[in-house]
Amino acid sequence: MYGTAEWVNMLKGKAVQSMSRRGNCYDNAVIESFFAILKSECFYSRSYTSIAELQAEIEEYLVYYNQKRIKLDLKGLSPVQYRTQYLS
């Protein structure tokens, strides 16, 4: 749906872009980086027997990534630790 001409034209009329610009790798740099990390930490080391198992793994990983995973940009703290330290 998001790639159809009808959808793209509707978004253009609202000055919104559905997909990144052709040949501009910087449009998706953050999400591409996230997916690379997700694949290396979650998918390459195992296989899944069902879509439900894969979905559960992704949901669990998102909680880990957003709340517990250590980030060098946050001075070696998890997002929750950094937020707690910042707010105290």
OpenMM code with the backbone's topology and positions (N, CA, C; nanometers):
from openmm import Vec3, app, unit

residues = "MET TYR GLY THR ALA GLU TRP VAL ASN MET LEU LYS GLY LYS ALA VAL GLN SER MET SER ARG ARG GLY ASN CYS TYR ASP ASN ALA VAL ILE GLU SER PHE PHE ALA ILE LEU LYS SER GLU CYS PHE TYR SER ARG SER TYR THR SER ILE ALA GLU LEU GLN ALA GLU ILE GLU GLU TYR LEU VAL TYR TYR ASN GLN LYS ARG ILE LYS LEU ASP LEU LYS GLY LEU SER PRO VAL GLN TYR ARG THR GLN TYR LEU SER".split()
positions = [
    Vec3(0.0822, -0.1195, 0.0000),
    Vec3(0.0000, 0.0000, 0.0000),
    Vec3(0.0864, 0.1256, 0.0000),
    Vec3(0.1891, 0.1313, 0.0877),
    Vec3(0.2646, 0.2555, 0.1009),
    Vec3(0.3465, 0.2893, -0.0223),
    Vec3(0.3623, 0.1965, -0.1131),
    Vec3(0.4389, 0.2235, -0.2344),
    Vec3(0.3525, 0.2520, -0.3551),
    Vec3(0.2209, 0.2410, -0.3413),
    Vec3(0.1329, 0.2622, -0.4559),
    Vec3(0.1284, 0.4087, -0.4948),
    Vec3(0.1007, 0.4333, -0.6225),
    Vec3(0.0938, 0.5710, -0.6730),
    Vec3(-0.0146, 0.6499, -0.6008),
    Vec3(-0.1277, 0.5863, -0.5745),
    Vec3(-0.2379, 0.6553, -0.5061),
    Vec3(-0.1942, 0.7039, -0.3677),
    Vec3(-0.1275, 0.6173, -0.2924),
    Vec3(-0.0804, 0.6520, -0.1577),
    Vec3(0.0238, 0.7634, -0.1645),
    Vec3(0.1205, 0.7491, -0.2536),
    Vec3(0.2274, 0.8482, -0.2672),
    Vec3(0.1692, 0.9833, -0.3059),
    Vec3(0.0746, 0.9863, -0.3990),
    Vec3(0.0130, 1.1128, -0.4406),
    Vec3(-0.0662, 1.1767, -0.3278),
    Vec3(-0.1369, 1.0963, -0.2490),
    Vec3(-0.2111, 1.1499, -0.1357),
    Vec3(-0.1156, 1.2146, -0.0354),
    Vec3(-0.0023, 1.1488, -0.0098),
    Vec3(0.0950, 1.2053, 0.0838),
    Vec3(0.1597, 1.3317, 0.0287),
    Vec3(0.1888, 1.3327, -0.1018),
    Vec3(0.2477, 1.4523, -0.1625),
    Vec3(0.1562, 1.5720, -0.1444),
    Vec3(0.0260, 1.5501, -0.1564),
    Vec3(-0.0711, 1.6575, -0.1378),
    Vec3(-0.0704, 1.7128, 0.0030),
    Vec3(-0.0178, 1.6361, 0.0958),
    Vec3(-0.0102, 1.6795, 0.2358),
    Vec3(0.1331, 1.7139, 0.2766),
    Vec3(0.2218, 1.7212, 0.1779),
    Vec3(0.3633, 1.7538, 0.2006),
    Vec3(0.4301, 1.6533, 0.2942),
    Vec3(0.3945, 1.5257, 0.2785),
    Vec3(0.4519, 1.4174, 0.3580),
    Vec3(0.5138, 1.3172, 0.2624),
    Vec3(0.6237, 1.2578, 0.3035),
    Vec3(0.6907, 1.1587, 0.2202),
    Vec3(0.6826, 1.0229, 0.2879),
    Vec3(0.6375, 0.9208, 0.2148),
    Vec3(0.6184, 0.7878, 0.2712),
    Vec3(0.7486, 0.7106, 0.2823),
    Vec3(0.8311, 0.7187, 0.1807),
    Vec3(0.9558, 0.6425, 0.1776),
    Vec3(1.0717, 0.7401, 0.1626),
    Vec3(1.1899, 0.6912, 0.1892),
    Vec3(1.3060, 0.7785, 0.1769),
    Vec3(1.3287, 0.8165, 0.0313),
    Vec3(1.4013, 0.9238, 0.0149),
    Vec3(1.4322, 0.9708, -0.1201),
    Vec3(1.5272, 0.8736, -0.1872),
    Vec3(1.5120, 0.8581, -0.3156),
    Vec3(1.5964, 0.7665, -0.3914),
    Vec3(1.7430, 0.8096, -0.3795),
    Vec3(1.8277, 0.7144, -0.3439),
    Vec3(1.9709, 0.7390, -0.3397),
    Vec3(2.0186, 0.8200, -0.2208),
    Vec3(1.9354, 0.8373, -0.1175),
    Vec3(1.9774, 0.9137, -0.0007),
    Vec3(1.9800, 0.8213, 0.1210),
    Vec3(2.0965, 0.7658, 0.1488),
    Vec3(2.1096, 0.6693, 0.2581),
    Vec3(2.0880, 0.7326, 0.3952),
    Vec3(2.1002, 0.8633, 0.4054),
    Vec3(2.0881, 0.9287, 0.5353),
    Vec3(1.9439, 0.9374, 0.5838),
    Vec3(1.8466, 0.9223, 0.4936),
    Vec3(1.7064, 0.9272, 0.5345),
    Vec3(1.6727, 0.8183, 0.6351),
    Vec3(1.7317, 0.7022, 0.6198),
    Vec3(1.6987, 0.5877, 0.7042),
    Vec3(1.8149, 0.5417, 0.7911),
    Vec3(1.9134, 0.6226, 0.8125),
    Vec3(2.0344, 0.5792, 0.8824),
    Vec3(2.0055, 0.5253, 1.0220),
    Vec3(1.9201, 0.5912, 1.0968),
    Vec3(1.8937, 0.5490, 1.2349),
    Vec3(1.8234, 0.4138, 1.2376),
    Vec3(1.7195, 0.3976, 1.1572),
    Vec3(1.6463, 0.2707, 1.1595),
    Vec3(1.7285, 0.1588, 1.0970),
    Vec3(1.8083, 0.1900, 0.9954),
    Vec3(1.8953, 0.0877, 0.9367),
    Vec3(1.9970, 0.0395, 1.0394),
    Vec3(2.0491, 0.1310, 1.1197),
    Vec3(2.1421, 0.0943, 1.2263),
    Vec3(2.0728, 0.0047, 1.3292),
    Vec3(1.9508, 0.0427, 1.3676),
    Vec3(1.8755, -0.0384, 1.4634),
    Vec3(1.8529, -0.1795, 1.4096),
    Vec3(1.8093, -0.1908, 1.2839),
    Vec3(1.7826, -0.3234, 1.2275),
    Vec3(1.9100, -0.4072, 1.2181),
    Vec3(2.0229, -0.3449, 1.1911),
    Vec3(2.1496, -0.4185, 1.1886),
    Vec3(2.1813, -0.4745, 1.3272),
    Vec3(2.1605, -0.3943, 1.4305),
    Vec3(2.1832, -0.4397, 1.5681),
    Vec3(2.0848, -0.5503, 1.6043),
    Vec3(1.9580, -0.5307, 1.5706),
    Vec3(1.8556, -0.6315, 1.5985),
    Vec3(1.8916, -0.7649, 1.5349),
    Vec3(1.9294, -0.7619, 1.4087),
    Vec3(1.9638, -0.8864, 1.3392),
    Vec3(2.0860, -0.9533, 1.4013),
    Vec3(2.1886, -0.8754, 1.4331),
    Vec3(2.3103, -0.9370, 1.4867),
    Vec3(2.2910, -0.9890, 1.6289),
    Vec3(2.2106, -0.9217, 1.7096),
    Vec3(2.1922, -0.9633, 1.8488),
    Vec3(2.0785, -1.0629, 1.8677),
    Vec3(1.9894, -1.0722, 1.7716),
    Vec3(1.8682, -1.1493, 1.7939),
    Vec3(1.8451, -1.2595, 1.6908),
    Vec3(1.8737, -1.2342, 1.5662),
    Vec3(1.8330, -1.3276, 1.4615),
    Vec3(1.9428, -1.4199, 1.4126),
    Vec3(2.0641, -1.3701, 1.3964),
    Vec3(2.1687, -1.4511, 1.3357),
    Vec3(2.2056, -1.5725, 1.4197),
    Vec3(2.1848, -1.5649, 1.5491),
    Vec3(2.2280, -1.6730, 1.6375),
    Vec3(2.1223, -1.7808, 1.6596),
    Vec3(2.0012, -1.7629, 1.6051),
    Vec3(1.8979, -1.8641, 1.6266),
    Vec3(1.7985, -1.8692, 1.5126),
    Vec3(1.7151, -1.9708, 1.5162),
    Vec3(1.6071, -1.9827, 1.4178),
    Vec3(1.4753, -1.9937, 1.4936),
    Vec3(1.3675, -1.9615, 1.4265),
    Vec3(1.2359, -1.9580, 1.4893),
    Vec3(1.1448, -2.0594, 1.4224),
    Vec3(1.0584, -2.1207, 1.5020),
    Vec3(0.9704, -2.2249, 1.4496),
    Vec3(0.8342, -2.1715, 1.4072),
    Vec3(0.8033, -2.0474, 1.4453),
    Vec3(0.6736, -1.9905, 1.4076),
    Vec3(0.6817, -1.8386, 1.4055),
    Vec3(0.5858, -1.7780, 1.3392),
    Vec3(0.5759, -1.6317, 1.3367),
    Vec3(0.5489, -1.5799, 1.4778),
    Vec3(0.4658, -1.6504, 1.5533),
    Vec3(0.4347, -1.6089, 1.6907),
    Vec3(0.5601, -1.6059, 1.7774),
    Vec3(0.6463, -1.7056, 1.7611),
    Vec3(0.7722, -1.7090, 1.8367),
    Vec3(0.8618, -1.5917, 1.7969),
    Vec3(0.8699, -1.5642, 1.6690),
    Vec3(0.9493, -1.4513, 1.6198),
    Vec3(0.8941, -1.3196, 1.6723),
    Vec3(0.7621, -1.3033, 1.6669),
    Vec3(0.6999, -1.1803, 1.7152),
    Vec3(0.7261, -1.1609, 1.8643),
    Vec3(0.7143, -1.2667, 1.9424),
    Vec3(0.7415, -1.2578, 2.0865),
    Vec3(0.8866, -1.2184, 2.1119),
    Vec3(0.9782, -1.2742, 2.0341),
    Vec3(1.1204, -1.2410, 2.0480),
    Vec3(1.1457, -1.0938, 2.0159),
    Vec3(1.0832, -1.0436, 1.9108),
    Vec3(1.1001, -0.9028, 1.8733),
    Vec3(1.0446, -0.8123, 1.9822),
    Vec3(0.9264, -0.8443, 2.0339),
    Vec3(0.8673, -0.7628, 2.1406),
    Vec3(0.9560, -0.7615, 2.2648),
    Vec3(1.0094, -0.8769, 2.3007),
    Vec3(1.0999, -0.8862, 2.4158),
    Vec3(1.2275, -0.8058, 2.3909),
    Vec3(1.2797, -0.8157, 2.2692),
    Vec3(1.4018, -0.7430, 2.2354),
    Vec3(1.3790, -0.5920, 2.2398),
    Vec3(1.2628, -0.5456, 2.1948),
    Vec3(1.2345, -0.4020, 2.1977),
    Vec3(1.2348, -0.3477, 2.3401),
    Vec3(1.1803, -0.4236, 2.4337),
    Vec3(1.1850, -0.3828, 2.5749),
    Vec3(1.3301, -0.3768, 2.6213),
    Vec3(1.4060, -0.4814, 2.5908),
    Vec3(1.5480, -0.4844, 2.6270),
    Vec3(1.6224, -0.3658, 2.5657),
    Vec3(1.6051, -0.3440, 2.4360),
    Vec3(1.6780, -0.2389, 2.3649),
    Vec3(1.6435, -0.1004, 2.4197),
    Vec3(1.5159, -0.0753, 2.4439),
    Vec3(1.4718, 0.0578, 2.4858),
    Vec3(1.4885, 0.0853, 2.6341),
    Vec3(1.5024, -0.0197, 2.7160),
    Vec3(1.5081, 0.0030, 2.8597),
    Vec3(1.6349, -0.0473, 2.9271),
    Vec3(1.6950, -0.1544, 2.8764),
    Vec3(1.8032, -0.2191, 2.9500),
    Vec3(1.9378, -0.2200, 2.8796),
    Vec3(1.9393, -0.2155, 2.7489),
    Vec3(2.0644, -0.2297, 2.6734),
    Vec3(2.1563, -0.1109, 2.7008),
    Vec3(2.2802, -0.1406, 2.7350),
    Vec3(2.3802, -0.0374, 2.7622),
    Vec3(2.4087, 0.0386, 2.6326),
    Vec3(2.4126, 0.1711, 2.6432),
    Vec3(2.4399, 0.2556, 2.5272),
    Vec3(2.5631, 0.3420, 2.5567),
    Vec3(2.6611, 0.3365, 2.4711),
    Vec3(2.7811, 0.4182, 2.4902),
    Vec3(2.7479, 0.5665, 2.4845),
    Vec3(2.6515, 0.6038, 2.4010),
    Vec3(2.6114, 0.7445, 2.3918),
    Vec3(2.5493, 0.7957, 2.5216),
    Vec3(2.5051, 0.7053, 2.6067),
    Vec3(2.4459, 0.7431, 2.7354),
    Vec3(2.5439, 0.7168, 2.8495),
    Vec3(2.6718, 0.7343, 2.8209),
    Vec3(2.7785, 0.7190, 2.9200),
    Vec3(2.7827, 0.5784, 2.9791),
    Vec3(2.7544, 0.4778, 2.8970),
    Vec3(2.7608, 0.3395, 2.9412),
    Vec3(2.6447, 0.2949, 3.0278),
    Vec3(2.5374, 0.3717, 3.0280),
    Vec3(2.4194, 0.3369, 3.1068),
    Vec3(2.3079, 0.2868, 3.0157),
    Vec3(2.2124, 0.2175, 3.0752),
    Vec3(2.0921, 0.1818, 3.0002),
    Vec3(2.0044, 0.3071, 2.9927),
    Vec3(1.9087, 0.3116, 2.9020),
    Vec3(1.8208, 0.4287, 2.8949),
    Vec3(1.7480, 0.4572, 3.0263),
    Vec3(1.7031, 0.3531, 3.0951),
    Vec3(1.6335, 0.3735, 3.2225),
    Vec3(1.7292, 0.4286, 3.3274),
    Vec3(1.8503, 0.3736, 3.3365),
    Vec3(1.9497, 0.4243, 3.4317),
    Vec3(1.9842, 0.5697, 3.4016),
    Vec3(2.0025, 0.6008, 3.2746),
    Vec3(2.0385, 0.7371, 3.2352),
    Vec3(1.9272, 0.8347, 3.2719),
    Vec3(1.8028, 0.7972, 3.2417),
    Vec3(1.6892, 0.8837, 3.2726),
    Vec3(1.6769, 0.9038, 3.4237),
    Vec3(1.6943, 0.7961, 3.5008),
    Vec3(1.6865, 0.8059, 3.6468),
    Vec3(1.7946, 0.8987, 3.7002),
    Vec3(1.9164, 0.8830, 3.6502),
    Vec3(2.0274, 0.9683, 3.6938),
    Vec3(2.0022, 1.1136, 3.6537),
    Vec3(1.9514, 1.1351, 3.5333),
    Vec3(1.9263, 1.2703, 3.4836),
    Vec3(1.8185, 1.3400, 3.5662),
    Vec3(1.7160, 1.2658, 3.6058),
    Vec3(1.6037, 1.3252, 3.6781),
    Vec3(1.6284, 1.3398, 3.8275),
    Vec3(1.7370, 1.2773, 3.8809),
    Vec3(1.7614, 1.2905, 4.0251),
    Vec3(1.8437, 1.4111, 4.0587),
] * unit.nanometer
topology = app.Topology()
chain = topology.addChain("A")
for resn in residues:
    res = topology.addResidue(resn, chain)
    for name in ("N", "CA", "C"):
        topology.addAtom(name, app.Element.getBySymbol(name[0]), res)
